[in-house]
Amino acid sequence: MIAKVHKREDGTILVAVCDTELLGTRVEEGANQLDLTGDFYKGDERSEEEVGDLLRNADCINVVGAKSVALALKEELIEKTHVLVVAGVPHAEAVLVHD
């Protein structure tokens, strides 16, 4: 998986994750589009454990691809009912509230 950490000016952290094979692609279905060609997802290849740590500690997450979404589901950061599928590619976003 590819993960990129975005640190915002307000101090919040957004983690963008996509399956390695999807990086650099664009997926379209009707009016919905997942554009993985820009810098937003261009991060580093990471292990599932590393990505899990990044996701759990983020304020916002954006995950694209079967493996990435499955990990966010496994970590209980998103719910299956909130997963959007575009041309067979699952995608989810979430704002996480930490105790």
N, C-alpha and C positions, 0 to 999 in steps of 0.2 A: 504494500500500500504506500501511496505517496501522501505525506502530511506536510502542511504548511501552517505555521503559526503567525497570525496577524495580531500585533499589539496595537491597540487603538490609542489615540491621544488621551482618552478618559481613563486609561488603565485597564480596560477590559480586554480579554483575550478571546479571539475567534480562531478556531482550528478548522481548517478545510482539509478534508481527506477524500481521496478517490482511489479506486482500484488502479493499479499500475498500468494495465493495458488500455484504460480509458483516457489517460492523460494525452492531450493533444487532439482529442476528437470533439465532434459536435454531434449531438443527438437531437433529432427533432421528431415531433409527432403532433400534428395539428398546430395549435397555437403555442404549445409547450416546447421549450428548448433547453437543453443542458449544454452550455458552451465550456468545454474544458481545454480550450486552446490558449487562453490568456494566462497571465502571471498568478491569478488568484489561487490556482491549485498547484503551481509549479514549486514544489517543496522537495523534500528528501525522502528517499525510500526508507521505510521504517518497519520494524517488526510489529507483529500484532500486539505484543506486550507494550512496546513504546507508544504505539498509537492509542491503545487503551488508556495509558497514563495521561497522554495529552488531552484526550477527549474528556476524561473524568475531571480534569483540572481547569477546563475551559469555561468561559462564561457563555459562549455561543459556539455551536458546531454546525458544520455543513458537510454532509457525507454523501458520496455518489458511488454507486456500484454495489454489486451483490455482496462482496466481501466486507466492504466498509460499512454498509448498512447493517449487515449481520452482526458485526462487532458492536456497533452502537446499540443494537437490540439486546445483545448478550450482556452488555454493561448496564442495561436498563436506563439508558439515556433518552431513548425515543420509544414510542409505541408503534406497533405494526400498523395501526389504523391511521397513523400520520405519515406513512411512507407513500410518496407519489412515484408512479412508474411512467417513464417516458420512453417509448419505443423499446420496452423491455428492460430498461435500466432504472433501478430503484434509486431514489433520492430523498433525503430528509434534512430538515433544518430544525434546530432547537435552541432555545435560550434556557440555560441551566441556572437554577437557583441553589446556591450553596448555603448550608447552615452556618 
